[in-house]
Amino acid sequence: MLLEGQKQKALNINWNQPSLNSIAPKTLDLIIVGCGTIGGALIKQINEQQKILAARNLPINVLGIANQKGILLDPAGVDLSCWQENIKNVKGRYNLAELSHLVKRNNIANPVIVDCTGSREFSLTYPDILEHGFNIVTANKIANGEPIAFYKKIRQLAEANNKRFLYETNIGAGLPVIDPFKKLILAGDKLNRFEGILSGSLSYIFGEIHKGKTISEATISARELGFTEPDPRDDLSGMDVARKVLIIAREAGLEIELTDINVEPILPEEFNRFTTTEEFLTALSDLDTAFSVKVADAEKEGAVLRYVATIEKDQCRVAVEKISSDNPLHEIDGGENILAFYTRYYDPKPLLTRGYGAGPDVTAAGVFGDILRLVN
Ligand SMILES: NC(=O)c1ccc[n+]([C@@H]2O[C@H](COP(=O)([O-])OP(=O)(O)OC[C@H]3O[C@@H](n4cnc5c(N)ncnc54)[C@H](OP(=O)(O)O)[C@@H]3O)[C@@H](O)[C@H]2O)c1
């Protein structure tokens, strides 16, 4: 039976609009470093959601927006409707010590650095950022692919300073991968085998070569659609996929380095000799015939070629694989990613996660999700 006061409280609950944080509003103060494709999409999403979240007891304040040229700062909140114009006129640059003073002067309790750069230099400053009392949310996967000593240092410093380090978008962009996998491992699950297609650009290219395009046509078209890096060799080298599988392997408890991964690049070594992207793209057609033969061979067996990351028996491999029609990776193309976790609990059928693994909106939403996890 409810007492009078309890009854009143029970009646006040609005089940349709539950507060995500019903105890006390805890403003998140963000400094968004990197405002290109992902950072820009994130700022747009925050601008759209800010009022809705504040009404649900989740106030978000964008304290600063930085790029390589400068930082736009306002402790009361940067005006997100005209930041693109305003950032052009700023004088100051990103400076961690100054930001730290600003945070202290303004009694900011919950400061967060949101890394939307692709910069290694910036990611190497994470230990400093944590020691200055900031949480980190990052779309940038470089830190997690650094030597294991650095990888552990970030985690130790986050714990020692009672701060969070969140990086859900490092794999599969907005797809829920890292956090659910971490929880499974904590619940006693064990990874037996992993297979995945972890690159949106390579998912597109390998899909297209089975729809009649040559490897050079598929690569040029992926580049034109904005799926690849400006120089597609960065995608075709396999190193981006290697970094991602390394992150999964480390989450599974393997203490391995990037150099331990067996990476089979899609291109022969000699393609690195071209200095310009245009020279490289012209030369790429030399591979068309050999690739078309491999495609036809796979199809004769009812299989397809896919660029696959594998973890098996504590070893990681990244390579072009022939995938048979009964494998969940078979139907993945058009930029989709898939991750198949074969584990102690998910056996014999794997835990599957699939969906678009790149793109501004899904990635920014994944970063936004990490930001909200800081108070939820
Ligand atoms: N694109 C995707 O679908 C996707 C998916 C998952 C993860 N990601 C990751 O998200 C990150 C951002 O990607 P993006 O596509 O948005 O890149 P982008 O469009 O090239 O934007 C990069 C931004 O970072 C800024 N920047 C670079 N180095 C900096 C530094 N040292 N200090 C301050 N600002 C710096 C750049 O400033 P300037 O303009 O002044 O150079 C620019 O504003 C990358 O790590 C990428 O791997 C991207």
PDBQT file of the ligand as one rigid body, heavy atoms in Angstrom, charges set to zero:
ROOT
HETATM    1  N1  LIG A 401      33.704   9.712 -41.904  1.00  0.00    +0.000 N 
HETATM    2  C1  LIG A 401      33.199   8.604 -41.317  1.00  0.00    +0.000 C 
HETATM    3  O1  LIG A 401      32.235   7.969 -41.784  1.00  0.00    +0.000 OA
HETATM    4  C2  LIG A 401      33.794   8.132 -40.024  1.00  0.00    +0.000 A 
HETATM    5  C3  LIG A 401      33.273   6.988 -39.377  1.00  0.00    +0.000 A 
HETATM    6  C4  LIG A 401      33.812   6.583 -38.140  1.00  0.00    +0.000 A 
HETATM    7  C5  LIG A 401      34.849   7.306 -37.598  1.00  0.00    +0.000 A 
HETATM    8  N2  LIG A 401      35.353   8.398 -38.278  1.00  0.00    +0.000 N 
HETATM    9  C6  LIG A 401      36.474   9.128 -37.669  1.00  0.00    +0.000 C 
HETATM   10  O2  LIG A 401      36.043  10.439 -37.323  1.00  0.00    +0.000 OA
HETATM   11  C7  LIG A 401      37.179  11.317 -37.331  1.00  0.00    +0.000 C 
HETATM   12  C8  LIG A 401      36.825  12.565 -38.141  1.00  0.00    +0.000 C 
HETATM   13  O3  LIG A 401      36.584  12.206 -39.489  1.00  0.00    +0.000 OA
HETATM   14  P1  LIG A 401      36.015  13.278 -40.527  1.00  0.00    +0.000 P 
HETATM   15  O4  LIG A 401      35.587  12.489 -41.702  1.00  0.00    +0.000 OA
HETATM   16  O5  LIG A 401      35.042  14.178 -39.867  1.00  0.00    +0.000 OA
HETATM   17  O6  LIG A 401      37.349  14.122 -40.862  1.00  0.00    +0.000 OA
HETATM   18  P2  LIG A 401      37.448  15.576 -41.547  1.00  0.00    +0.000 P 
HETATM   19  O7  LIG A 401      36.199  15.914 -42.274  1.00  0.00    +0.000 OA
HETATM   20  O8  LIG A 401      38.742  15.597 -42.260  1.00  0.00    +0.000 OA
HETATM   21  O9  LIG A 401      37.533  16.601 -40.298  1.00  0.00    +0.000 OA
HETATM   22  C9  LIG A 401      38.638  16.617 -39.442  1.00  0.00    +0.000 C 
HETATM   23  C10 LIG A 401      38.530  17.813 -38.518  1.00  0.00    +0.000 C 
HETATM   24  O10 LIG A 401      39.548  17.709 -37.545  1.00  0.00    +0.000 OA
HETATM   25  C11 LIG A 401      40.265  18.938 -37.467  1.00  0.00    +0.000 C 
HETATM   26  N3  LIG A 401      41.626  18.655 -36.988  1.00  0.00    +0.000 N 
HETATM   27  C12 LIG A 401      42.548  17.815 -37.534  1.00  0.00    +0.000 A 
HETATM   28  N4  LIG A 401      43.660  17.776 -36.779  1.00  0.00    +0.000 NA
HETATM   29  C13 LIG A 401      43.443  18.599 -35.725  1.00  0.00    +0.000 A 
HETATM   30  C14 LIG A 401      44.195  18.989 -34.592  1.00  0.00    +0.000 A 
HETATM   31  N5  LIG A 401      45.431  18.515 -34.384  1.00  0.00    +0.000 N 
HETATM   32  N6  LIG A 401      43.645  19.865 -33.721  1.00  0.00    +0.000 NA
HETATM   33  C15 LIG A 401      42.401  20.370 -33.925  1.00  0.00    +0.000 A 
HETATM   34  N7  LIG A 401      41.628  20.039 -34.979  1.00  0.00    +0.000 NA
HETATM   35  C16 LIG A 401      42.136  19.155 -35.862  1.00  0.00    +0.000 A 
HETATM   36  C17 LIG A 401      40.205  19.494 -38.860  1.00  0.00    +0.000 C 
HETATM   37  O11 LIG A 401      40.485  20.874 -38.818  1.00  0.00    +0.000 OA
HETATM   38  P3  LIG A 401      40.926  21.707 -40.144  1.00  0.00    +0.000 P 
HETATM   39  O12 LIG A 401      39.666  21.790 -40.978  1.00  0.00    +0.000 OA
HETATM   40  O13 LIG A 401      41.350  23.020 -39.599  1.00  0.00    +0.000 OA
HETATM   41  O14 LIG A 401      42.023  20.914 -40.789  1.00  0.00    +0.000 OA
HETATM   42  C18 LIG A 401      38.743  19.162 -39.199  1.00  0.00    +0.000 C 
HETATM   43  O15 LIG A 401      37.893  20.132 -38.605  1.00  0.00    +0.000 OA
HETATM   44  C19 LIG A 401      38.338  10.498 -37.899  1.00  0.00    +0.000 C 
HETATM   45  O16 LIG A 401      39.125  10.023 -36.847  1.00  0.00    +0.000 OA
HETATM   46  C20 LIG A 401      37.650   9.334 -38.605  1.00  0.00    +0.000 C 
HETATM   47  O17 LIG A 401      38.457   8.179 -38.671  1.00  0.00    +0.000 OA
HETATM   48  C21 LIG A 401      34.851   8.824 -39.441  1.00  0.00    +0.000 A 
ENDROOT
TORSDOF 0
